[in-house]
Amino acid sequence: MSIVDEIQKDIFEYLDSHYGIEQHEIKGHSALNELGVDSLGLLAIADIVKKKYGIVLDDERIASVRTFQDFTDLLERKLAAKQAAIGAES
């Protein structure tokens, strides 16, 4: 399982426990606000990602997230940048 898959699993668990949204209800194009996820929910997800995986998602970028796919794309970009930085240090 890739780290993005692990993070998505954690997000699915968060959405289910806090919003009653089950994984099968979420598609890549699902608008988070239509699922009932507000800006505080996005910040809570970003906090989970930061604490568990050490990936910092800045507020400006989080504000641009509209769909689940947007969030996944943001995570992938942040992971790629983190890996590039680690590679540059080696």
PyMOL Python script that loads the backbone (N, CA, C, O; Angstrom):
from pymol import cmd

cmd.read_pdbstr("""\
ATOM      1  N   MET A   1       0.860  -1.180   0.000  1.00  0.00           N
ATOM      2  CA  MET A   1       0.000   0.000   0.000  1.00  0.00           C
ATOM      3  C   MET A   1       0.904   1.240   0.000  1.00  0.00           C
ATOM      4  O   MET A   1       1.822   1.348   0.814  1.00  0.00           O
ATOM      5  N   SER A   2       0.640   2.156  -0.905  1.00  0.00           N
ATOM      6  CA  SER A   2       1.432   3.387  -0.982  1.00  0.00           C
ATOM      7  C   SER A   2       1.045   4.330   0.151  1.00  0.00           C
ATOM      8  O   SER A   2       0.001   4.166   0.783  1.00  0.00           O
ATOM      9  N   ILE A   3       1.887   5.304   0.397  1.00  0.00           N
ATOM     10  CA  ILE A   3       1.605   6.269   1.460  1.00  0.00           C
ATOM     11  C   ILE A   3       0.337   7.071   1.141  1.00  0.00           C
ATOM     12  O   ILE A   3      -0.423   7.413   2.046  1.00  0.00           O
ATOM     13  N   VAL A   4       0.109   7.371  -0.142  1.00  0.00           N
ATOM     14  CA  VAL A   4      -1.118   8.093  -0.515  1.00  0.00           C
ATOM     15  C   VAL A   4      -2.334   7.233  -0.188  1.00  0.00           C
ATOM     16  O   VAL A   4      -3.346   7.740   0.296  1.00  0.00           O
ATOM     17  N   ASP A   5      -2.234   5.930  -0.452  1.00  0.00           N
ATOM     18  CA  ASP A   5      -3.343   5.025  -0.116  1.00  0.00           C
ATOM     19  C   ASP A   5      -3.580   4.993   1.390  1.00  0.00           C
ATOM     20  O   ASP A   5      -4.725   4.981   1.841  1.00  0.00           O
ATOM     21  N   GLU A   6      -2.495   4.978   2.170  1.00  0.00           N
ATOM     22  CA  GLU A   6      -2.619   4.983   3.628  1.00  0.00           C
ATOM     23  C   GLU A   6      -3.287   6.271   4.106  1.00  0.00           C
ATOM     24  O   GLU A   6      -4.167   6.244   4.966  1.00  0.00           O
ATOM     25  N   ILE A   7      -2.862   7.389   3.541  1.00  0.00           N
ATOM     26  CA  ILE A   7      -3.445   8.677   3.933  1.00  0.00           C
ATOM     27  C   ILE A   7      -4.924   8.720   3.545  1.00  0.00           C
ATOM     28  O   ILE A   7      -5.758   9.184   4.322  1.00  0.00           O
ATOM     29  N   GLN A   8      -5.244   8.239   2.347  1.00  0.00           N
ATOM     30  CA  GLN A   8      -6.648   8.217   1.932  1.00  0.00           C
ATOM     31  C   GLN A   8      -7.476   7.355   2.884  1.00  0.00           C
ATOM     32  O   GLN A   8      -8.605   7.712   3.223  1.00  0.00           O
ATOM     33  N   LYS A   9      -6.926   6.233   3.312  1.00  0.00           N
ATOM     34  CA  LYS A   9      -7.628   5.365   4.267  1.00  0.00           C
ATOM     35  C   LYS A   9      -7.918   6.138   5.554  1.00  0.00           C
ATOM     36  O   LYS A   9      -9.024   6.068   6.089  1.00  0.00           O
ATOM     37  N   ASP A  10      -6.918   6.875   6.047  1.00  0.00           N
ATOM     38  CA  ASP A  10      -7.127   7.681   7.253  1.00  0.00           C
ATOM     39  C   ASP A  10      -8.189   8.753   7.028  1.00  0.00           C
ATOM     40  O   ASP A  10      -9.000   9.023   7.914  1.00  0.00           O
ATOM     41  N   ILE A  11      -8.184   9.359   5.850  1.00  0.00           N
ATOM     42  CA  ILE A  11      -9.190  10.381   5.527  1.00  0.00           C
ATOM     43  C   ILE A  11     -10.575   9.746   5.477  1.00  0.00           C
ATOM     44  O   ILE A  11     -11.533  10.310   6.006  1.00  0.00           O
ATOM     45  N   PHE A  12     -10.691   8.580   4.847  1.00  0.00           N
ATOM     46  CA  PHE A  12     -11.979   7.884   4.796  1.00  0.00           C
ATOM     47  C   PHE A  12     -12.482   7.598   6.209  1.00  0.00           C
ATOM     48  O   PHE A  12     -13.662   7.791   6.501  1.00  0.00           O
ATOM     49  N   GLU A  13     -11.586   7.137   7.088  1.00  0.00           N
ATOM     50  CA  GLU A  13     -11.969   6.843   8.466  1.00  0.00           C
ATOM     51  C   GLU A  13     -12.432   8.111   9.183  1.00  0.00           C
ATOM     52  O   GLU A  13     -13.419   8.089   9.919  1.00  0.00           O
ATOM     53  N   TYR A  14     -11.716   9.212   8.966  1.00  0.00           N
ATOM     54  CA  TYR A  14     -12.106  10.479   9.581  1.00  0.00           C
ATOM     55  C   TYR A  14     -13.488  10.920   9.084  1.00  0.00           C
ATOM     56  O   TYR A  14     -14.353  11.289   9.878  1.00  0.00           O
ATOM     57  N   LEU A  15     -13.679  10.878   7.779  1.00  0.00           N
ATOM     58  CA  LEU A  15     -14.962  11.313   7.209  1.00  0.00           C
ATOM     59  C   LEU A  15     -16.108  10.435   7.692  1.00  0.00           C
ATOM     60  O   LEU A  15     -17.208  10.932   7.932  1.00  0.00           O
ATOM     61  N   ASP A  16     -15.867   9.146   7.836  1.00  0.00           N
ATOM     62  CA  ASP A  16     -16.902   8.246   8.321  1.00  0.00           C
ATOM     63  C   ASP A  16     -17.233   8.547   9.781  1.00  0.00           C
ATOM     64  O   ASP A  16     -18.405   8.648  10.143  1.00  0.00           O
ATOM     65  N   SER A  17     -16.206   8.690  10.620  1.00  0.00           N
ATOM     66  CA  SER A  17     -16.460   8.876  12.045  1.00  0.00           C
ATOM     67  C   SER A  17     -16.998  10.265  12.394  1.00  0.00           C
ATOM     68  O   SER A  17     -17.759  10.406  13.351  1.00  0.00           O
ATOM     69  N   HIS A  18     -16.610  11.293  11.627  1.00  0.00           N
ATOM     70  CA  HIS A  18     -17.040  12.657  11.968  1.00  0.00           C
ATOM     71  C   HIS A  18     -18.209  13.178  11.130  1.00  0.00           C
ATOM     72  O   HIS A  18     -18.943  14.066  11.564  1.00  0.00           O
ATOM     73  N   TYR A  19     -18.375  12.628   9.942  1.00  0.00           N
ATOM     74  CA  TYR A  19     -19.421  13.134   9.046  1.00  0.00           C
ATOM     75  C   TYR A  19     -20.411  12.055   8.611  1.00  0.00           C
ATOM     76  O   TYR A  19     -21.398  12.351   7.939  1.00  0.00           O
ATOM     77  N   GLY A  20     -20.151  10.812   8.991  1.00  0.00           N
ATOM     78  CA  GLY A  20     -21.031   9.720   8.596  1.00  0.00           C
ATOM     79  C   GLY A  20     -20.963   9.413   7.107  1.00  0.00           C
ATOM     80  O   GLY A  20     -21.909   8.868   6.538  1.00  0.00           O
ATOM     81  N   ILE A  21     -19.851   9.759   6.480  1.00  0.00           N
ATOM     82  CA  ILE A  21     -19.670   9.526   5.047  1.00  0.00           C
ATOM     83  C   ILE A  21     -18.869   8.248   4.876  1.00  0.00           C
ATOM     84  O   ILE A  21     -17.727   8.160   5.329  1.00  0.00           O
ATOM     85  N   GLU A  22     -19.456   7.268   4.231  1.00  0.00           N
ATOM     86  CA  GLU A  22     -18.765   6.003   4.019  1.00  0.00           C
ATOM     87  C   GLU A  22     -17.906   6.070   2.756  1.00  0.00           C
ATOM     88  O   GLU A  22     -18.179   6.845   1.839  1.00  0.00           O
ATOM     89  N   GLN A  23     -16.875   5.249   2.734  1.00  0.00           N
ATOM     90  CA  GLN A  23     -15.898   5.278   1.640  1.00  0.00           C
ATOM     91  C   GLN A  23     -16.552   5.127   0.276  1.00  0.00           C
ATOM     92  O   GLN A  23     -16.163   5.820  -0.665  1.00  0.00           O
ATOM     93  N   HIS A  24     -17.531   4.243   0.142  1.00  0.00           N
ATOM     94  CA  HIS A  24     -18.153   4.019  -1.166  1.00  0.00           C
ATOM     95  C   HIS A  24     -18.925   5.245  -1.672  1.00  0.00           C
ATOM     96  O   HIS A  24     -19.258   5.328  -2.854  1.00  0.00           O
ATOM     97  N   GLU A  25     -19.207   6.189  -0.777  1.00  0.00           N
ATOM     98  CA  GLU A  25     -19.910   7.413  -1.163  1.00  0.00           C
ATOM     99  C   GLU A  25     -18.972   8.453  -1.765  1.00  0.00           C
ATOM    100  O   GLU A  25     -19.424   9.420  -2.378  1.00  0.00           O
ATOM    101  N   ILE A  26     -17.661   8.254  -1.590  1.00  0.00           N
ATOM    102  CA  ILE A  26     -16.684   9.253  -2.010  1.00  0.00           C
ATOM    103  C   ILE A  26     -16.039   8.842  -3.319  1.00  0.00           C
ATOM    104  O   ILE A  26     -15.456   7.763  -3.428  1.00  0.00           O
ATOM    105  N   LYS A  27     -16.148   9.691  -4.286  1.00  0.00           N
ATOM    106  CA  LYS A  27     -15.501   9.504  -5.586  1.00  0.00           C
ATOM    107  C   LYS A  27     -14.483  10.634  -5.749  1.00  0.00           C
ATOM    108  O   LYS A  27     -14.527  11.624  -5.019  1.00  0.00           O
ATOM    109  N   GLY A  28     -13.579  10.486  -6.695  1.00  0.00           N
ATOM    110  CA  GLY A  28     -12.564  11.517  -6.921  1.00  0.00           C
ATOM    111  C   GLY A  28     -13.167  12.883  -7.177  1.00  0.00           C
ATOM    112  O   GLY A  28     -12.633  13.898  -6.730  1.00  0.00           O
ATOM    113  N   HIS A  29     -14.279  12.912  -7.896  1.00  0.00           N
ATOM    114  CA  HIS A  29     -14.917  14.178  -8.257  1.00  0.00           C
ATOM    115  C   HIS A  29     -15.882  14.680  -7.181  1.00  0.00           C
ATOM    116  O   HIS A  29     -16.506  15.728  -7.349  1.00  0.00           O
ATOM    117  N   SER A  30     -16.006  13.937  -6.079  1.00  0.00           N
ATOM    118  CA  SER A  30     -16.928  14.345  -5.017  1.00  0.00           C
ATOM    119  C   SER A  30     -16.503  15.685  -4.428  1.00  0.00           C
ATOM    120  O   SER A  30     -15.381  15.836  -3.945  1.00  0.00           O
ATOM    121  N   ALA A  31     -17.402  16.645  -4.474  1.00  0.00           N
ATOM    122  CA  ALA A  31     -17.131  17.955  -3.875  1.00  0.00           C
ATOM    123  C   ALA A  31     -17.246  17.810  -2.363  1.00  0.00           C
ATOM    124  O   ALA A  31     -18.272  17.368  -1.846  1.00  0.00           O
ATOM    125  N   LEU A  32     -16.193  18.182  -1.671  1.00  0.00           N
ATOM    126  CA  LEU A  32     -16.177  17.999  -0.226  1.00  0.00           C
ATOM    127  C   LEU A  32     -17.275  18.803   0.467  1.00  0.00           C
ATOM    128  O   LEU A  32     -17.880  18.328   1.427  1.00  0.00           O
ATOM    129  N   ASN A  33     -17.533  20.012  -0.013  1.00  0.00           N
ATOM    130  CA  ASN A  33     -18.582  20.817   0.625  1.00  0.00           C
ATOM    131  C   ASN A  33     -19.963  20.191   0.430  1.00  0.00           C
ATOM    132  O   ASN A  33     -20.834  20.335   1.287  1.00  0.00           O
ATOM    133  N   GLU A  34     -20.166  19.497  -0.694  1.00  0.00           N
ATOM    134  CA  GLU A  34     -21.442  18.818  -0.920  1.00  0.00           C
ATOM    135  C   GLU A  34     -21.589  17.601  -0.011  1.00  0.00           C
ATOM    136  O   GLU A  34     -22.703  17.174   0.291  1.00  0.00           O
ATOM    137  N   LEU A  35     -20.452  17.046   0.424  1.00  0.00           N
ATOM    138  CA  LEU A  35     -20.473  15.938   1.376  1.00  0.00           C
ATOM    139  C   LEU A  35     -20.637  16.445   2.801  1.00  0.00           C
ATOM    140  O   LEU A  35     -20.806  15.655   3.730  1.00  0.00           O
ATOM    141  N   GLY A  36     -20.587  17.771   2.977  1.00  0.00           N
ATOM    142  CA  GLY A  36     -20.751  18.367   4.293  1.00  0.00           C
ATOM    143  C   GLY A  36     -19.446  18.701   4.998  1.00  0.00           C
ATOM    144  O   GLY A  36     -19.445  19.101   6.162  1.00  0.00           O
ATOM    145  N   VAL A  37     -18.326  18.533   4.282  1.00  0.00           N
ATOM    146  CA  VAL A  37     -17.018  18.817   4.883  1.00  0.00           C
ATOM    147  C   VAL A  37     -16.722  20.302   4.699  1.00  0.00           C
ATOM    148  O   VAL A  37     -16.609  20.794   3.577  1.00  0.00           O
ATOM    149  N   ASP A  38     -16.599  21.000   5.816  1.00  0.00           N
ATOM    150  CA  ASP A  38     -16.330  22.433   5.776  1.00  0.00           C
ATOM    151  C   ASP A  38     -14.836  22.697   5.935  1.00  0.00           C
ATOM    152  O   ASP A  38     -14.036  21.762   5.983  1.00  0.00           O
ATOM    153  N   SER A  39     -14.467  23.960   6.015  1.00  0.00           N
ATOM    154  CA  SER A  39     -13.053  24.323   6.118  1.00  0.00           C
ATOM    155  C   SER A  39     -12.418  23.778   7.395  1.00  0.00           C
ATOM    156  O   SER A  39     -11.238  23.426   7.398  1.00  0.00           O
ATOM    157  N   LEU A  40     -13.177  23.708   8.462  1.00  0.00           N
ATOM    158  CA  LEU A  40     -12.634  23.144   9.701  1.00  0.00           C
ATOM    159  C   LEU A  40     -12.345  21.657   9.541  1.00  0.00           C
ATOM    160  O   LEU A  40     -11.374  21.143  10.095  1.00  0.00           O
ATOM    161  N   GLY A  41     -13.183  20.976   8.787  1.00  0.00           N
ATOM    162  CA  GLY A  41     -12.947  19.562   8.504  1.00  0.00           C
ATOM    163  C   GLY A  41     -11.687  19.363   7.693  1.00  0.00           C
ATOM    164  O   GLY A  41     -10.915  18.438   7.948  1.00  0.00           O
ATOM    165  N   LEU A  42     -11.474  20.233   6.711  1.00  0.00           N
ATOM    166  CA  LEU A  42     -10.248  20.159   5.912  1.00  0.00           C
ATOM    167  C   LEU A  42      -9.014  20.414   6.773  1.00  0.00           C
ATOM    168  O   LEU A  42      -7.992  19.747   6.616  1.00  0.00           O
ATOM    169  N   LEU A  43      -9.115  21.379   7.678  1.00  0.00           N
ATOM    170  CA  LEU A  43      -7.991  21.663   8.571  1.00  0.00           C
ATOM    171  C   LEU A  43      -7.718  20.487   9.510  1.00  0.00           C
ATOM    172  O   LEU A  43      -6.565  20.195   9.828  1.00  0.00           O
ATOM    173  N   ALA A  44      -8.779  19.817   9.951  1.00  0.00           N
ATOM    174  CA  ALA A  44      -8.609  18.637  10.806  1.00  0.00           C
ATOM    175  C   ALA A  44      -7.914  17.515  10.041  1.00  0.00           C
ATOM    176  O   ALA A  44      -7.054  16.826  10.591  1.00  0.00           O
ATOM    177  N   ILE A  45      -8.282  17.330   8.780  1.00  0.00           N
ATOM    178  CA  ILE A  45      -7.633  16.317   7.949  1.00  0.00           C
ATOM    179  C   ILE A  45      -6.167  16.680   7.751  1.00  0.00           C
ATOM    180  O   ILE A  45      -5.293  15.819   7.845  1.00  0.00           O
ATOM    181  N   ALA A  46      -5.897  17.947   7.479  1.00  0.00           N
ATOM    182  CA  ALA A  46      -4.509  18.399   7.305  1.00  0.00           C
ATOM    183  C   ALA A  46      -3.706  18.158   8.576  1.00  0.00           C
ATOM    184  O   ALA A  46      -2.524  17.821   8.508  1.00  0.00           O
ATOM    185  N   ASP A  47      -4.336  18.327   9.728  1.00  0.00           N
ATOM    186  CA  ASP A  47      -3.662  18.096  11.002  1.00  0.00           C
ATOM    187  C   ASP A  47      -3.327  16.614  11.180  1.00  0.00           C
ATOM    188  O   ASP A  47      -2.252  16.277  11.676  1.00  0.00           O
ATOM    189  N   ILE A  48      -4.228  15.742  10.784  1.00  0.00           N
ATOM    190  CA  ILE A  48      -3.977  14.298  10.838  1.00  0.00           C
ATOM    191  C   ILE A  48      -2.784  13.952   9.958  1.00  0.00           C
ATOM    192  O   ILE A  48      -1.893  13.208  10.368  1.00  0.00           O
ATOM    193  N   VAL A  49      -2.773  14.494   8.754  1.00  0.00           N
ATOM    194  CA  VAL A  49      -1.694  14.227   7.795  1.00  0.00           C
ATOM    195  C   VAL A  49      -0.357  14.729   8.357  1.00  0.00           C
ATOM    196  O   VAL A  49       0.669  14.063   8.216  1.00  0.00           O
ATOM    197  N   LYS A  50      -0.376  15.880   8.980  1.00  0.00           N
ATOM    198  CA  LYS A  50       0.851  16.448   9.546  1.00  0.00           C
ATOM    199  C   LYS A  50       1.361  15.600  10.714  1.00  0.00           C
ATOM    200  O   LYS A  50       2.542  15.255  10.768  1.00  0.00           O
ATOM    201  N   LYS A  51       0.470  15.269  11.641  1.00  0.00           N
ATOM    202  CA  LYS A  51       0.880  14.530  12.831  1.00  0.00           C
ATOM    203  C   LYS A  51       1.316  13.103  12.511  1.00  0.00           C
ATOM    204  O   LYS A  51       2.303  12.616  13.062  1.00  0.00           O
ATOM    205  N   LYS A  52       0.593  12.441  11.634  1.00  0.00           N
ATOM    206  CA  LYS A  52       0.877  11.028  11.370  1.00  0.00           C
ATOM    207  C   LYS A  52       1.972  10.816  10.332  1.00  0.00           C
ATOM    208  O   LYS A  52       2.747   9.864  10.427  1.00  0.00           O
ATOM    209  N   TYR A  53       2.036  11.714   9.330  1.00  0.00           N
ATOM    210  CA  TYR A  53       2.949  11.493   8.211  1.00  0.00           C
ATOM    211  C   TYR A  53       4.014  12.566   8.050  1.00  0.00           C
ATOM    212  O   TYR A  53       4.907  12.433   7.213  1.00  0.00           O
ATOM    213  N   GLY A  54       3.929  13.628   8.843  1.00  0.00           N
ATOM    214  CA  GLY A  54       4.921  14.699   8.754  1.00  0.00           C
ATOM    215  C   GLY A  54       4.818  15.531   7.488  1.00  0.00           C
ATOM    216  O   GLY A  54       5.789  16.167   7.079  1.00  0.00           O
ATOM    217  N   ILE A  55       3.650  15.529   6.869  1.00  0.00           N
ATOM    218  CA  ILE A  55       3.428  16.286   5.637  1.00  0.00           C
ATOM    219  C   ILE A  55       2.617  17.529   5.986  1.00  0.00           C
ATOM    220  O   ILE A  55       1.474  17.434   6.434  1.00  0.00           O
ATOM    221  N   VAL A  56       3.218  18.682   5.777  1.00  0.00           N
ATOM    222  CA  VAL A  56       2.561  19.942   6.113  1.00  0.00           C
ATOM    223  C   VAL A  56       1.827  20.470   4.883  1.00  0.00           C
ATOM    224  O   VAL A  56       2.428  20.691   3.832  1.00  0.00           O
ATOM    225  N   LEU A  57       0.534  20.666   5.031  1.00  0.00           N
ATOM    226  CA  LEU A  57      -0.301  21.218   3.966  1.00  0.00           C
ATOM    227  C   LEU A  57      -0.662  22.640   4.378  1.00  0.00           C
ATOM    228  O   LEU A  57      -1.425  22.839   5.323  1.00  0.00           O
ATOM    229  N   ASP A  58      -0.120  23.625   3.679  1.00  0.00           N
ATOM    230  CA  ASP A  58      -0.355  25.004   4.090  1.00  0.00           C
ATOM    231  C   ASP A  58      -1.800  25.424   3.840  1.00  0.00           C
ATOM    232  O   ASP A  58      -2.480  24.902   2.957  1.00  0.00           O
ATOM    233  N   ASP A  59      -2.242  26.382   4.646  1.00  0.00           N
ATOM    234  CA  ASP A  59      -3.641  26.827   4.618  1.00  0.00           C
ATOM    235  C   ASP A  59      -4.064  27.316   3.239  1.00  0.00           C
ATOM    236  O   ASP A  59      -5.194  27.079   2.812  1.00  0.00           O
ATOM    237  N   GLU A  60      -3.156  27.998   2.543  1.00  0.00           N
ATOM    238  CA  GLU A  60      -3.477  28.535   1.218  1.00  0.00           C
ATOM    239  C   GLU A  60      -3.831  27.413   0.242  1.00  0.00           C
ATOM    240  O   GLU A  60      -4.793  27.518  -0.519  1.00  0.00           O
ATOM    241  N   ARG A  61      -3.048  26.352   0.277  1.00  0.00           N
ATOM    242  CA  ARG A  61      -3.302  25.211  -0.611  1.00  0.00           C
ATOM    243  C   ARG A  61      -4.572  24.467  -0.205  1.00  0.00           C
ATOM    244  O   ARG A  61      -5.346  24.038  -1.061  1.00  0.00           O
ATOM    245  N   ILE A  62      -4.778  24.318   1.083  1.00  0.00           N
ATOM    246  CA  ILE A  62      -5.975  23.622   1.558  1.00  0.00           C
ATOM    247  C   ILE A  62      -7.222  24.379   1.126  1.00  0.00           C
ATOM    248  O   ILE A  62      -8.234  23.769   0.780  1.00  0.00           O
ATOM    249  N   ALA A  63      -7.152  25.696   1.145  1.00  0.00           N
ATOM    250  CA  ALA A  63      -8.306  26.516   0.752  1.00  0.00           C
ATOM    251  C   ALA A  63      -8.703  26.277  -0.698  1.00  0.00           C
ATOM    252  O   ALA A  63      -9.855  26.505  -1.068  1.00  0.00           O
ATOM    253  N   SER A  64      -7.764  25.818  -1.528  1.00  0.00           N
ATOM    254  CA  SER A  64      -8.071  25.582  -2.942  1.00  0.00           C
ATOM    255  C   SER A  64      -8.652  24.187  -3.189  1.00  0.00           C
ATOM    256  O   SER A  64      -9.078  23.886  -4.304  1.00  0.00           O
ATOM    257  N   VAL A  65      -8.674  23.340  -2.166  1.00  0.00           N
ATOM    258  CA  VAL A  65      -9.194  21.982  -2.309  1.00  0.00           C
ATOM    259  C   VAL A  65     -10.718  22.034  -2.375  1.00  0.00           C
ATOM    260  O   VAL A  65     -11.379  22.552  -1.476  1.00  0.00           O
ATOM    261  N   ARG A  66     -11.246  21.494  -3.442  1.00  0.00           N
ATOM    262  CA  ARG A  66     -12.704  21.458  -3.620  1.00  0.00           C
ATOM    263  C   ARG A  66     -13.236  20.023  -3.657  1.00  0.00           C
ATOM    264  O   ARG A  66     -14.338  19.751  -3.181  1.00  0.00           O
ATOM    265  N   THR A  67     -12.451  19.113  -4.222  1.00  0.00           N
ATOM    266  CA  THR A  67     -12.900  17.730  -4.381  1.00  0.00           C
ATOM    267  C   THR A  67     -11.914  16.786  -3.696  1.00  0.00           C
ATOM    268  O   THR A  67     -10.809  17.179  -3.322  1.00  0.00           O
ATOM    269  N   PHE A  68     -12.337  15.548  -3.544  1.00  0.00           N
ATOM    270  CA  PHE A  68     -11.447  14.547  -2.967  1.00  0.00           C
ATOM    271  C   PHE A  68     -10.213  14.374  -3.849  1.00  0.00           C
ATOM    272  O   PHE A  68      -9.114  14.164  -3.337  1.00  0.00           O
ATOM    273  N   GLN A  69     -10.383  14.462  -5.165  1.00  0.00           N
ATOM    274  CA  GLN A  69      -9.251  14.340  -6.084  1.00  0.00           C
ATOM    275  C   GLN A  69      -8.283  15.506  -5.913  1.00  0.00           C
ATOM    276  O   GLN A  69      -7.069  15.314  -5.994  1.00  0.00           O
ATOM    277  N   ASP A  70      -8.797  16.704  -5.679  1.00  0.00           N
ATOM    278  CA  ASP A  70      -7.934  17.860  -5.404  1.00  0.00           C
ATOM    279  C   ASP A  70      -7.040  17.570  -4.197  1.00  0.00           C
ATOM    280  O   ASP A  70      -5.848  17.880  -4.203  1.00  0.00           O
ATOM    281  N   PHE A  71      -7.633  16.974  -3.167  1.00  0.00           N
ATOM    282  CA  PHE A  71      -6.875  16.667  -1.962  1.00  0.00           C
ATOM    283  C   PHE A  71      -5.804  15.622  -2.264  1.00  0.00           C
ATOM    284  O   PHE A  71      -4.664  15.748  -1.818  1.00  0.00           O
ATOM    285  N   THR A  72      -6.173  14.599  -3.016  1.00  0.00           N
ATOM    286  CA  THR A  72      -5.214  13.559  -3.399  1.00  0.00           C
ATOM    287  C   THR A  72      -4.087  14.149  -4.232  1.00  0.00           C
ATOM    288  O   THR A  72      -2.922  13.817  -4.016  1.00  0.00           O
ATOM    289  N   ASP A  73      -4.416  15.017  -5.180  1.00  0.00           N
ATOM    290  CA  ASP A  73      -3.398  15.663  -6.017  1.00  0.00           C
ATOM    291  C   ASP A  73      -2.445  16.498  -5.168  1.00  0.00           C
ATOM    292  O   ASP A  73      -1.234  16.481  -5.390  1.00  0.00           O
ATOM    293  N   LEU A  74      -2.988  17.227  -4.201  1.00  0.00           N
ATOM    294  CA  LEU A  74      -2.165  18.037  -3.310  1.00  0.00           C
ATOM    295  C   LEU A  74      -1.207  17.148  -2.511  1.00  0.00           C
ATOM    296  O   LEU A  74      -0.027  17.469  -2.371  1.00  0.00           O
ATOM    297  N   LEU A  75      -1.712  16.048  -1.997  1.00  0.00           N
ATOM    298  CA  LEU A  75      -0.869  15.114  -1.253  1.00  0.00           C
ATOM    299  C   LEU A  75       0.260  14.567  -2.127  1.00  0.00           C
ATOM    300  O   LEU A  75       1.412  14.500  -1.698  1.00  0.00           O
ATOM    301  N   GLU A  76      -0.078  14.183  -3.340  1.00  0.00           N
ATOM    302  CA  GLU A  76       0.936  13.637  -4.248  1.00  0.00           C
ATOM    303  C   GLU A  76       2.008  14.667  -4.575  1.00  0.00           C
ATOM    304  O   GLU A  76       3.189  14.328  -4.644  1.00  0.00           O
ATOM    305  N   ARG A  77       1.612  15.923  -4.779  1.00  0.00           N
ATOM    306  CA  ARG A  77       2.594  16.982  -5.042  1.00  0.00           C
ATOM    307  C   ARG A  77       3.499  17.207  -3.830  1.00  0.00           C
ATOM    308  O   ARG A  77       4.712  17.361  -3.973  1.00  0.00           O
ATOM    309  N   LYS A  78       2.906  17.224  -2.646  1.00  0.00           N
ATOM    310  CA  LYS A  78       3.686  17.427  -1.430  1.00  0.00           C
ATOM    311  C   LYS A  78       4.653  16.257  -1.196  1.00  0.00           C
ATOM    312  O   LYS A  78       5.798  16.467  -0.793  1.00  0.00           O
ATOM    313  N   LEU A  79       4.198  15.044  -1.445  1.00  0.00           N
ATOM    314  CA  LEU A  79       5.065  13.874  -1.275  1.00  0.00           C
ATOM    315  C   LEU A  79       6.215  13.897  -2.275  1.00  0.00           C
ATOM    316  O   LEU A  79       7.353  13.587  -1.925  1.00  0.00           O
ATOM    317  N   ALA A  80       5.919  14.263  -3.514  1.00  0.00           N
ATOM    318  CA  ALA A  80       6.964  14.333  -4.537  1.00  0.00           C
ATOM    319  C   ALA A  80       8.001  15.385  -4.159  1.00  0.00           C
ATOM    320  O   ALA A  80       9.201  15.160  -4.316  1.00  0.00           O
ATOM    321  N   ALA A  81       7.543  16.530  -3.661  1.00  0.00           N
ATOM    322  CA  ALA A  81       8.468  17.586  -3.248  1.00  0.00           C
ATOM    323  C   ALA A  81       9.311  17.143  -2.063  1.00  0.00           C
ATOM    324  O   ALA A  81      10.504  17.438  -1.997  1.00  0.00           O
ATOM    325  N   LYS A  82       8.688  16.431  -1.126  1.00  0.00           N
ATOM    326  CA  LYS A  82       9.415  15.936   0.047  1.00  0.00           C
ATOM    327  C   LYS A  82      10.477  14.920  -0.378  1.00  0.00           C
ATOM    328  O   LYS A  82      11.607  14.960   0.108  1.00  0.00           O
ATOM    329  N   GLN A  83      10.110  14.012  -1.285  1.00  0.00           N
ATOM    330  CA  GLN A  83      11.070  13.011  -1.753  1.00  0.00           C
ATOM    331  C   GLN A  83      12.190  13.652  -2.545  1.00  0.00           C
ATOM    332  O   GLN A  83      13.340  13.226  -2.438  1.00  0.00           O
ATOM    333  N   ALA A  84      11.881  14.663  -3.334  1.00  0.00           N
ATOM    334  CA  ALA A  84      12.912  15.377  -4.101  1.00  0.00           C
ATOM    335  C   ALA A  84      13.893  16.065  -3.151  1.00  0.00           C
ATOM    336  O   ALA A  84      15.101  16.064  -3.387  1.00  0.00           O
ATOM    337  N   ALA A  85      13.367  16.647  -2.086  1.00  0.00           N
ATOM    338  CA  ALA A  85      14.215  17.323  -1.103  1.00  0.00           C
ATOM    339  C   ALA A  85      15.133  16.319  -0.396  1.00  0.00           C
ATOM    340  O   ALA A  85      16.304  16.606  -0.147  1.00  0.00           O
ATOM    341  N   ILE A  86      14.599  15.164  -0.082  1.00  0.00           N
ATOM    342  CA  ILE A  86      15.398  14.125   0.556  1.00  0.00           C
ATOM    343  C   ILE A  86      16.487  13.644  -0.406  1.00  0.00           C
ATOM    344  O   ILE A  86      17.630  13.429  -0.003  1.00  0.00           O
ATOM    345  N   GLY A  87      16.122  13.480  -1.679  1.00  0.00           N
ATOM    346  CA  GLY A  87      17.087  13.056  -2.685  1.00  0.00           C
ATOM    347  C   GLY A  87      18.185  14.069  -2.888  1.00  0.00           C
ATOM    348  O   GLY A  87      19.337  13.703  -3.119  1.00  0.00           O
ATOM    349  N   ALA A  88      17.841  15.349  -2.806  1.00  0.00           N
ATOM    350  CA  ALA A  88      18.820  16.418  -3.001  1.00  0.00           C
ATOM    351  C   ALA A  88      19.826  16.466  -1.827  1.00  0.00           C
ATOM    352  O   ALA A  88      20.980  16.860  -1.997  1.00  0.00           O
ATOM    353  N   GLU A  89      19.357  16.059  -0.645  1.00  0.00           N
ATOM    354  CA  GLU A  89      20.235  16.062   0.530  1.00  0.00           C
ATOM    355  C   GLU A  89      21.244  14.920   0.490  1.00  0.00           C
ATOM    356  O   GLU A  89      22.297  14.998   1.123  1.00  0.00           O
ATOM    357  N   SER A  90      20.930  13.872  -0.243  1.00  0.00           N
ATOM    358  CA  SER A  90      21.796  12.666  -0.273  1.00  0.00           C
ATOM    359  C   SER A  90      23.028  12.879  -1.124  1.00  0.00           C
ATOM    360  O   SER A  90      23.852  11.974  -1.254  1.00  0.00           O
TER     361      SER A  90
END
""", "prot")
cmd.dss("prot")
cmd.show_as("cartoon", "prot")
cmd.util.cbc("prot")
cmd.orient("prot")
